[in-house]
Amino acid sequence: MGVQARTIAVIDDDLRVLESLVNLLASCGYRAEGYCSAEQFLDADALSRMSCIITDVEMRKMSGLGLLHHVKSTHSSVHVVIITGKPSENSEAFYLERGAVGFFQKPVDGDALVDLLKSVC
């Protein structure tokens, strides 16, 4: 499967981050779809066509952790990358133990993110 066939969802309620990541992924040849919330993503019934999801942790209703749990319980082959702009007691190891394939603090290092995606998606 070539990079062009891989679709990645970016889910973040910060529109600047959302647009930035969607544009970065598109410039690298990925199909990227942006969603402002986990609920919007799930309502779009897009999960089955994703190879990877990049999601913020802190969102209004369903958190990135809640979405990670949902994805891993229903579509275990879909990779999830967690991003956050807020320090928390939860570390990278916390999210990796729960099934995430990566964890990034905002501002996200675009090169490191793309390198991770090349290896997992």
Rosetta silent file (secondary structure, phi, psi, omega in degrees, C-alpha in Angstrom):
SEQUENCE: MGVQARTIAVIDDDLRVLESLVNLLASCGYRAEGYCSAEQFLDADALSRMSCIITDVEMRKMSGLGLLHHVKSTHSSVHVVIITGKPSENSEAFYLERGAVGFFQKPVDGDALVDLLKSVC
SCORE:     score description
SCORE:     0.000 S_00000001
   1 L     0.000  122.274  178.728    0.000    0.000    0.000 S_00000001
   2 L   -76.147  165.281 -178.339    1.543    3.326   -1.035 S_00000001
   3 H   -58.809  -32.164 -178.613    1.490    6.395    1.125 S_00000001
   4 H   -65.105  -24.871 -177.398   -1.291    7.850   -1.042 S_00000001
   5 H   -84.198   -7.711 -176.697   -3.632    5.020   -0.060 S_00000001
   6 L   -90.691  127.007  178.450   -3.284    5.715    3.645 S_00000001
   7 E  -109.184  131.295 -177.401   -5.940    7.871    5.232 S_00000001
   8 E  -122.623  130.541  174.557   -5.227    9.562    8.536 S_00000001
   9 E   -93.583  135.206  172.804   -7.757   11.317   10.738 S_00000001
  10 E  -113.526  124.557 -176.775   -6.634   14.323   12.734 S_00000001
  11 E  -124.404  114.186 -178.814   -8.907   15.128   15.659 S_00000001
  12 L  -159.575  136.061  179.295   -8.324   18.328   17.609 S_00000001
  13 L   -84.753   -2.281  172.577  -10.602   21.096   18.858 S_00000001
  14 L   -93.356  106.307 -172.691   -7.838   23.677   18.272 S_00000001
  15 H   -61.955  -31.791  178.694   -8.462   24.622   14.645 S_00000001
  16 H   -65.340  -43.735  178.372   -4.936   25.991   14.122 S_00000001
  17 H   -66.423  -44.388 -179.879   -3.387   22.681   15.178 S_00000001
  18 H   -57.010  -52.369 -178.890   -5.967   20.722   13.186 S_00000001
  19 H   -64.157  -39.636 -179.461   -5.334   22.658    9.970 S_00000001
  20 H   -62.468  -46.641 -178.986   -1.572   22.602   10.454 S_00000001
  21 H   -69.245  -40.030  177.180   -1.431   18.818   10.882 S_00000001
  22 H   -60.709  -44.543  179.394   -3.851   18.139    8.008 S_00000001
  23 H   -65.002  -41.351  177.613   -1.725   20.362    5.735 S_00000001
  24 H   -59.014  -49.503 -177.759    1.515   18.697    6.892 S_00000001
  25 H   -64.037  -42.062  178.681    0.154   15.219    6.190 S_00000001
  26 H   -62.143  -38.520 -179.875   -1.267   16.233    2.815 S_00000001
  27 H   -68.396  -18.981  178.345    2.109   17.723    1.839 S_00000001
  28 L   -96.236    4.989  175.563    3.683   14.340    2.641 S_00000001
  29 L    94.615    4.332  177.362    1.261   12.465    0.358 S_00000001
  30 L   -86.231  153.076  166.733   -1.227   11.201    2.938 S_00000001
  31 E   -85.391  120.496 -177.303   -4.969   11.588    2.665 S_00000001
  32 E  -121.749  133.865  177.884   -5.799   13.561    5.783 S_00000001
  33 E  -120.913  132.654 -179.116   -9.239   14.292    7.175 S_00000001
  34 E  -103.749  140.728  178.448   -9.759   16.786    9.981 S_00000001
  35 E  -135.751  140.026 -177.105  -12.372   16.568   12.728 S_00000001
  36 L   -84.739   -9.441  179.877  -13.042   19.050   15.540 S_00000001
  37 L  -158.886  160.196  175.933  -14.128   16.409   18.056 S_00000001
  38 H   -63.405  -37.477  179.845  -14.150   12.687   18.673 S_00000001
  39 H   -64.254  -42.034  178.479  -17.935   12.754   18.362 S_00000001
  40 H   -61.716  -42.000  178.861  -17.765   14.422   14.938 S_00000001
  41 H   -62.497  -49.055 -178.849  -15.287   11.767   13.811 S_00000001
  42 H   -66.779  -37.543  177.937  -17.392    8.875   15.107 S_00000001
  43 H   -64.867  -28.302  179.450  -20.616   10.380   13.708 S_00000001
  44 L   -76.852   -5.616  179.741  -18.962   10.554   10.267 S_00000001
  45 L    53.713   42.835 -174.843  -18.511    6.763   10.418 S_00000001
  46 L   -95.761  -11.134 -172.684  -14.940    7.267    9.204 S_00000001
  47 H   -56.328  -41.469 -174.616  -13.150    4.846   11.519 S_00000001
  48 H   -67.083  -18.124 -179.731  -13.305    1.863    9.181 S_00000001
  49 H  -103.662    7.797 -179.258  -11.425    3.683    6.412 S_00000001
  50 L   -94.852  143.723  170.272   -8.593    5.030    8.571 S_00000001
  51 L   -97.856  -20.806 -177.514   -5.141    3.548    8.869 S_00000001
  52 E  -156.906  151.650  176.391   -4.214    5.945   11.648 S_00000001
  53 E  -128.509  132.612  171.889   -5.740    8.543   13.970 S_00000001
  54 E  -111.480  118.822 -175.085   -3.937   11.494   15.501 S_00000001
  55 E  -132.741  141.064  172.705   -5.968   12.824   18.412 S_00000001
  56 E   -70.791  152.220  177.137   -5.650   15.474   21.048 S_00000001
  57 L   -79.117  -52.362 -173.079   -6.106   14.304   24.644 S_00000001
  58 L   -88.797  103.696  174.446   -8.042   17.253   26.030 S_00000001
  59 L  -133.823  165.112 -168.577  -11.318   17.750   24.188 S_00000001
  60 L   -61.007  -53.715 -176.656  -14.719   18.888   25.423 S_00000001
  61 L  -101.433  -87.328  178.695  -16.772   15.692   25.570 S_00000001
  62 L   -78.574  127.741  179.302  -14.959   12.501   24.599 S_00000001
  63 L   -80.327  168.484  174.349  -11.259   12.748   25.374 S_00000001
  64 H   -61.643  -34.901  177.257   -8.460   11.377   23.257 S_00000001
  65 H   -65.959  -41.202  176.407   -8.039    8.642   25.863 S_00000001
  66 H   -62.757  -40.546  177.877  -11.729    7.741   25.519 S_00000001
  67 H   -66.656  -42.311  176.779  -11.353    7.637   21.746 S_00000001
  68 H   -56.341  -46.996  179.239   -8.220    5.485   22.046 S_00000001
  69 H   -61.008  -44.523  179.432  -10.135    3.013   24.205 S_00000001
  70 H   -61.134  -47.096 -178.254  -13.047    2.957   21.726 S_00000001
  71 H   -61.879  -46.594 -177.032  -10.761    2.433   18.729 S_00000001
  72 H   -67.613  -26.849  179.784   -8.777   -0.350   20.391 S_00000001
  73 H   -85.785  -15.360 -177.776  -11.967   -2.147   21.463 S_00000001
  74 H  -119.820  -31.328 -177.424  -13.584   -1.967   18.007 S_00000001
  75 L  -138.655   70.821 -171.289  -10.857   -1.567   15.344 S_00000001
  76 L   -62.368  -16.143 -179.414   -7.651   -2.837   16.871 S_00000001
  77 L   -84.004   -9.856  179.125   -5.732   -2.539   13.583 S_00000001
  78 L   -83.174  125.864 -179.376   -6.152    1.255   13.461 S_00000001
  79 E   -82.351  144.130 -179.943   -3.122    3.026   14.915 S_00000001
  80 E  -125.522  129.621  174.711   -3.620    5.936   17.322 S_00000001
  81 E  -111.971  129.471 -179.499   -1.163    8.746   18.015 S_00000001
  82 E   -98.419  134.935  172.801   -1.863   10.932   21.047 S_00000001
  83 E  -126.067  150.957  177.473   -0.977   14.630   21.117 S_00000001
  84 E  -151.321  148.082  175.904   -1.361   17.091   23.971 S_00000001
  85 L  -109.089   -1.154 -177.189   -0.657   20.696   24.732 S_00000001
  86 L  -118.652  130.006  175.254   -1.233   20.380   28.447 S_00000001
  87 L   -62.994  144.409  177.536    1.122   18.783   30.919 S_00000001
  88 L  -147.475  173.459  177.539   -0.527   15.973   32.841 S_00000001
  89 L   -73.203  -15.538 -179.656    0.292   13.182   35.169 S_00000001
  90 L   -84.964  128.231 -177.682   -0.054   10.774   32.258 S_00000001
  91 L  -100.551  177.549  175.758    3.192   10.093   30.460 S_00000001
  92 H   -55.302  -43.766 -179.150    4.031    8.655   27.084 S_00000001
  93 H   -58.979  -37.604  179.282    4.279    5.210   28.695 S_00000001
  94 H   -56.681  -47.931 -178.034    0.724    5.580   30.040 S_00000001
  95 H   -74.035  -37.660  178.210   -0.705    6.014   26.520 S_00000001
  96 H   -63.832  -38.812  177.993    1.549    3.412   24.907 S_00000001
  97 H   -63.647  -24.907 -179.242    0.450    0.845   27.499 S_00000001
  98 L   -94.694    5.039  172.797   -3.150    1.547   26.465 S_00000001
  99 L   112.770   -5.150  176.717   -2.472    0.929   22.776 S_00000001
 100 L   -68.622  151.776  177.782   -1.249    4.226   21.316 S_00000001
 101 L   -99.508   -8.578  179.361    1.670    3.975   18.885 S_00000001
 102 E  -165.481  161.545 -178.701    3.017    7.428   19.679 S_00000001
 103 E  -145.847  128.698 -179.431    2.759   10.432   21.966 S_00000001
 104 E  -134.299  139.215  170.231    3.716   14.037   21.190 S_00000001
 105 E   -84.096  146.392  173.189    3.637   17.280   23.138 S_00000001
 106 L   -82.360  145.219   -3.713    2.411   20.362   21.264 S_00000001
 107 L   -69.284  136.933 -175.960    3.825   21.974   19.313 S_00000001
 108 L   -70.785  133.366  174.187    4.184   18.668   17.504 S_00000001
 109 L   -74.663  104.454 -175.292    7.545   17.969   15.886 S_00000001
 110 H   -58.705  -41.592  179.934    6.344   17.444   12.300 S_00000001
 111 H   -63.570  -43.771 -179.700    9.419   15.510   11.182 S_00000001
 112 H   -66.131  -37.934  178.354    9.197   13.108   14.132 S_00000001
 113 H   -64.245  -47.545 -179.838    5.465   12.613   13.541 S_00000001
 114 H   -63.210  -39.640  176.482    5.948   11.842    9.841 S_00000001
 115 H   -60.398  -42.677  177.565    8.791    9.439   10.684 S_00000001
 116 H   -62.334  -45.659 -178.672    6.503    7.613   13.125 S_00000001
 117 H   -61.480  -38.434  177.710    3.688    7.458   10.564 S_00000001
 118 H   -61.079  -31.741 -177.187    6.040    5.998    7.956 S_00000001
 119 H   -86.915  -21.644 -175.020    6.871    3.165   10.342 S_00000001
 120 H  -117.805  -20.685 -175.329    3.346    2.349   11.571 S_00000001
 121 L  -108.700    0.000    0.000    0.791    3.411    8.954 S_00000001
